[in-house]
Amino acid sequence: MEGFLNLIISVWNQDFMGISIGNVAISLTIIISSLILRAILISRVFKFLESLAKETETEADDILLETLEKPLGNVPLALGLYLIIELLPLTGVADMFLTNIVKALIAYTIFSVLTKAIGPIFELLAVRSWVTAALSMWLERFTRVLIWILAIAIILDIFGVQIGPIIAGLGLFSVAVALGAQDLFKNLISGILIIAENRFQPGDRIEVDGKLHGIVETIGFRSTMIRLFNTSPMIIPNKDLSDVNVINHGELRYRRIKWRVNLLYSTSIDELKKICDEISVFIKNEKEGFAINSGQESFAKAVEFGASSIDVEILCYSTPRDYTHYSEVKQKLIHKVMEIVRNNGSDFAFPSRSVYVESSHEVDS
């Protein structure tokens, strides 16, 4: 039995290139333990902290936990690799390579935390400052790209890769790409101008006369996606939106209602005055749905003798800007106009034409 134990110990201590089976077994145990610790950290510790954060009034702790959850899961792995490096009798290239992997993993964790934090930071800026939603999206994407470029440069430097020649090569490559991708850069610059001029934002209803009418969903680096009213998306290059006249209905203060109402010619002057006055009073006194536009007074006035009617023009403004509630305001006004017209003894005219037949008598000579 003692001989068998000595045999086991001999095999346990048997090494290959200085690494014994015991060291390998311990290294595997460390890796498994690191994975278990990572799972516990994410599934238990962070879940517990999230439950505590939900009980607080501020959103900062929720954002912080959401930002740190996945990147900090790499810490147990980096710690496990570091312990393995300390355990194994590595020298030379192998020791340097594994040490650099641990450094790269730590750098990756740090930059992952930074990129995860970018989104919540710009969300807060979009809500609480001059930064618009579209500008926030662009700045967020640009910052993420910049952070990852810096991360790749640092990781390459950890492994001893010279960055200078790569940057010089990329510079020559970018010149060649720029010559062959002029439309791409035109769209990019046009997108920057759209954002800088604040021509429209995601959620705005825009109209290009004779071409499109819909809701802006995203303003990308190359193109803008607009959701048409039949719910189909339309992808438009940014340069095609920067050089045309765009009506931004999202910036409407009010929606205008301008109608011509045709009344019978049998309407008397007194009836016509009362109809116009009562419609004007209704528009001015009805607070729900109707707006007072300081630039133009609302009115109802007789403006023209039509071919078969006396024409009354009604001009007013609707506070609701969305189409559904705007239609409800117009419907309310239609009902009231019909009521006023008929209560005052008049009615609505319709296009008509009179034909006069002249009779002639033959005189016998």
C-alpha positions in Angstrom: 0.0 0.0 0.0 2.9 2.3 0.9 4.4 1.6 -2.5 1.1 2.5 -4.3 0.9 5.8 -2.4 4.5 6.6 -3.4 3.6 5.8 -7.0 0.7 8.3 -6.8 2.9 10.9 -5.3 5.5 10.3 -8.0 2.9 10.7 -10.7 1.5 13.8 -9.0 4.9 15.4 -9.0 5.7 14.3 -12.5 6.2 17.4 -14.6 6.3 18.5 -18.2 8.5 21.5 -18.9 8.5 22.2 -15.2 4.7 22.0 -14.7 3.5 19.1 -12.6 0.2 17.3 -12.8 -0.6 18.8 -9.3 -0.1 22.3 -10.7 -2.4 21.5 -13.6 -5.1 20.1 -11.2 -4.9 23.1 -9.0 -5.0 25.5 -12.0 -8.2 23.7 -13.2 -9.6 24.1 -9.7 -8.8 27.8 -9.8 -10.5 28.3 -13.2 -13.6 26.4 -12.1 -13.7 28.4 -8.9 -13.4 31.7 -10.8 -16.3 30.7 -13.1 -18.4 29.8 -10.0 -17.5 33.0 -8.3 -18.4 35.0 -11.4 -21.8 33.3 -11.6 -22.5 34.0 -7.9 -21.4 37.6 -8.3 -23.8 38.2 -11.2 -26.7 36.0 -10.2 -26.8 36.6 -6.4 -24.8 39.6 -5.3 -25.9 42.0 -8.1 -29.5 40.8 -7.9 -29.5 41.5 -4.2 -28.1 44.9 -4.8 -30.6 45.6 -7.5 -33.5 44.8 -5.2 -32.0 47.3 -2.6 -31.6 49.9 -5.4 -35.3 49.6 -6.4 -36.3 50.7 -3.0 -34.5 54.0 -3.2 -36.0 57.1 -4.9 -32.9 58.0 -7.0 -32.2 56.3 -10.3 -28.4 56.8 -10.0 -27.8 53.6 -8.1 -29.9 51.6 -10.6 -27.9 53.0 -13.5 -24.6 52.3 -11.6 -25.5 48.7 -11.0 -26.6 48.1 -14.6 -23.4 49.6 -15.8 -21.1 47.6 -13.6 -22.9 44.2 -13.7 -21.4 42.5 -16.8 -17.9 44.2 -16.8 -17.2 43.3 -13.2 -18.0 39.7 -14.0 -14.5 39.6 -15.6 -12.8 40.4 -12.4 -12.9 36.8 -11.0 -11.5 35.5 -14.3 -8.6 38.0 -14.2 -8.0 37.1 -10.5 -8.0 33.3 -11.4 -5.5 33.8 -14.2 -3.3 35.8 -12.0 -3.3 33.1 -9.3 -2.5 30.5 -12.0 0.5 32.6 -13.2 1.8 32.8 -9.6 1.3 29.1 -9.1 2.9 27.8 -12.2 6.7 27.9 -12.5 6.5 29.8 -15.8 9.5 31.7 -17.2 10.3 33.7 -20.3 7.8 34.1 -23.1 5.0 31.9 -21.5 5.1 34.0 -18.2 5.1 37.3 -20.2 2.3 36.1 -22.5 -0.1 35.1 -19.6 0.8 38.2 -17.6 -0.1 40.3 -20.7 -3.4 38.4 -21.0 -4.3 39.3 -17.4 -3.4 43.0 -18.1 -5.5 43.0 -21.3 -8.4 41.5 -19.4 -8.2 44.2 -16.7 -8.0 46.9 -19.4 -11.0 45.4 -21.2 -13.0 45.4 -18.0 -12.2 49.0 -17.3 -13.1 50.2 -20.8 -16.3 48.0 -20.8 -17.4 49.9 -17.6 -16.7 53.2 -19.4 -18.7 52.3 -22.5 -21.6 50.9 -20.4 -21.7 54.2 -18.5 -21.8 56.3 -21.7 -25.5 55.4 -22.4 -27.0 56.5 -19.1 -24.8 59.6 -19.0 -26.1 60.9 -22.3 -29.7 59.9 -21.5 -29.4 62.3 -18.5 -27.8 65.0 -20.7 -30.7 64.7 -23.2 -33.3 65.2 -20.5 -31.6 67.9 -18.4 -29.6 70.1 -20.8 -29.5 71.6 -24.2 -28.3 68.3 -25.8 -31.1 67.1 -28.1 -32.0 63.4 -28.4 -30.4 63.1 -31.9 -27.2 64.9 -30.8 -27.1 62.8 -27.7 -27.3 59.6 -29.8 -24.5 60.8 -32.1 -22.2 61.9 -29.3 -22.9 58.6 -27.5 -21.9 56.6 -30.6 -18.8 58.7 -31.3 -17.7 58.4 -27.7 -18.1 54.7 -27.7 -16.0 54.3 -30.9 -13.4 56.7 -29.4 -13.2 54.7 -26.2 -12.8 51.3 -28.0 -10.2 52.7 -30.3 -8.2 53.8 -27.2 -8.9 50.4 -25.6 -7.5 48.5 -28.6 -4.5 50.8 -28.8 -3.7 50.1 -25.1 -4.2 46.4 -25.4 -2.0 46.3 -28.5 0.6 48.2 -26.5 0.4 45.7 -23.7 1.4 43.0 -26.1 4.2 45.1 -27.5 2.6 45.9 -30.8 3.9 49.2 -32.2 0.9 51.5 -32.8 2.6 54.2 -34.8 3.1 52.3 -38.1 -0.5 51.0 -37.9 -1.8 54.5 -37.6 0.3 55.6 -40.5 -1.0 52.7 -42.6 -4.5 53.5 -41.6 -4.0 57.1 -42.7 -3.0 56.0 -46.2 -5.9 53.5 -46.2 -8.4 56.2 -45.1 -7.3 58.5 -48.0 -7.9 55.7 -50.5 -11.3 54.9 -48.9 -12.3 58.6 -48.9 -11.7 58.9 -52.6 -14.0 55.9 -53.2 -16.6 56.7 -50.6 -17.5 60.4 -51.3 -21.2 59.8 -50.9 -20.7 58.2 -47.5 -18.9 61.3 -46.3 -21.5 63.6 -47.9 -24.1 61.8 -46.0 -22.1 61.9 -42.8 -21.5 65.7 -43.1 -25.2 66.2 -44.0 -26.2 64.3 -40.9 -24.0 66.4 -38.7 -25.5 69.6 -40.3 -29.1 68.3 -39.6 -28.2 67.6 -36.0 -26.3 70.9 -35.5 -29.1 73.0 -37.1 -31.7 71.1 -35.2 -33.8 70.8 -38.3 -35.8 67.9 -36.8 -35.5 65.3 -34.1 -36.7 61.7 -33.6 -40.4 61.8 -33.0 -41.0 64.8 -35.2 -43.6 64.7 -38.1 -41.8 66.1 -41.2 -43.0 66.6 -44.7 -41.0 67.0 -48.0 -43.4 68.4 -50.5 -44.4 65.8 -53.0 -42.0 63.2 -51.7 -42.7 62.0 -48.2 -44.7 62.7 -45.0 -44.0 60.7 -41.8 -42.5 60.4 -38.4 -38.7 60.6 -37.9 -37.5 57.5 -36.0 -33.7 57.6 -36.2 -31.0 59.9 -37.6 -28.1 57.8 -38.4 -24.5 58.5 -39.6 -25.5 57.8 -43.2 -29.3 57.9 -43.4 -32.5 58.8 -41.7 -35.4 56.4 -41.1 -38.8 57.9 -41.5 -41.9 55.9 -40.6 -44.7 56.7 -43.1 -48.3 56.9 -42.1 -49.0 53.5 -43.6 -46.4 52.2 -41.0 -43.8 51.3 -43.6 -40.2 52.6 -43.0 -38.5 54.8 -45.5 -34.7 55.0 -45.4 -33.4 58.3 -46.9 -29.7 59.4 -47.3 -29.0 62.4 -45.1 -27.8 64.5 -48.1 -31.2 64.2 -49.7 -32.8 65.8 -46.5 -30.2 68.5 -46.0 -30.7 70.1 -49.5 -34.5 70.2 -49.7 -37.3 72.2 -48.0 -38.4 70.2 -45.1 -41.6 71.2 -43.2 -41.2 70.2 -39.5 -44.7 69.7 -38.2 -43.2 68.6 -34.9 -42.4 72.3 -34.2 -46.0 73.4 -34.7 -47.3 75.8 -32.1 -50.9 75.2 -33.1 -52.8 73.6 -36.0 -54.8 75.9 -38.2 -58.4 75.4 -39.2 -59.5 77.5 -42.2 -62.8 76.8 -43.8 -65.3 78.4 -46.3 -68.9 77.9 -45.2 -71.5 78.5 -48.0 -74.8 80.0 -46.8 -78.0 80.5 -48.8 -78.5 83.8 -50.6 -81.9 84.0 -48.8 -80.0 84.7 -45.5 -80.7 88.2 -44.2 -78.1 90.7 -43.1 -79.1 90.3 -39.5 -79.0 86.6 -39.7 -75.6 86.7 -41.3 -74.2 89.0 -38.6 -75.6 86.8 -35.8 -74.1 83.7 -37.4 -70.6 85.2 -37.7 -70.7 86.7 -34.2 -71.9 83.5 -32.5 -69.2 81.4 -34.3 -66.5 83.9 -33.3 -67.7 84.0 -29.7 -67.8 80.2 -29.5 -64.2 80.0 -30.8 -62.9 82.6 -28.3 -64.8 81.4 -25.3 -64.3 77.6 -25.8 -61.2 76.9 -23.9 -61.0 73.2 -24.5 -59.2 72.5 -27.8 -59.0 76.0 -29.2 -55.9 78.2 -28.9 -55.3 82.0 -29.0 -52.7 82.8 -31.5 -51.0 86.1 -30.8 -49.9 86.4 -34.4 -53.4 86.1 -35.9 -56.8 86.6 -34.4 -59.4 84.0 -34.9 -62.6 85.1 -36.7 -65.7 84.2 -38.7 -66.6 86.7 -41.4 -68.6 87.0 -44.6 -65.9 87.4 -47.2 -67.4 86.8 -50.7 -70.5 86.5 -52.9 -70.1 83.1 -54.4 -71.7 81.8 -57.6 -74.5 80.2 -55.6 -73.8 81.2 -52.0 -72.7 83.8 -49.5 -69.2 82.6 -48.3 -68.3 82.8 -44.7 -64.6 82.3 -43.8 -63.8 80.7 -40.4 -60.2 80.9 -39.2 -59.1 79.5 -35.8 -56.3 77.4 -34.2 -56.3 74.0 -32.4 -54.2 73.4 -29.3 -53.9 69.6 -29.9 -51.3 68.9 -32.6 -51.7 65.2 -33.1 -54.2 64.3 -35.8 -56.7 62.3 -33.6 -57.4 65.1 -31.1 -57.1 67.8 -33.9 -59.9 65.9 -35.7 -62.0 65.9 -32.5 -61.7 69.7 -32.3 -62.7 70.1 -35.9 -65.7 67.8 -35.3 -66.8 69.9 -32.3 -66.6 73.1 -34.5 -68.6 71.5 -37.3 -71.4 70.5 -34.9 -71.5 74.0 -33.4 -71.5 75.8 -36.8 -74.4 73.6 -38.0 -76.3 74.4 -34.8 -75.7 78.2 -35.1 -76.6 78.4 -38.8 -79.9 76.5 -38.4 -80.8 78.2 -35.2 -80.6 81.5 -37.0 -83.0 80.6 -39.8 -80.4 80.0 -42.5 -79.0 76.8 -44.1 -76.1 75.6 -46.1 -76.0 76.2 -49.9 -74.8 73.8 -52.5 -73.5 74.5 -56.0 -76.4 75.1 -58.3 -77.2 76.5 -61.7 -80.3 78.1 -63.0 -81.4 77.7 -66.6 -83.7 80.4 -68.1 -85.7 79.4 -71.2 -86.9 82.4 -73.3 -90.0 81.8 -75.3 -90.6 83.4 -78.7 -93.9 84.1 -80.6 -94.1 83.9 -84.4 -96.0 86.9 -85.9 -97.8 86.0 -89.2 -97.6 88.7 -91.7 
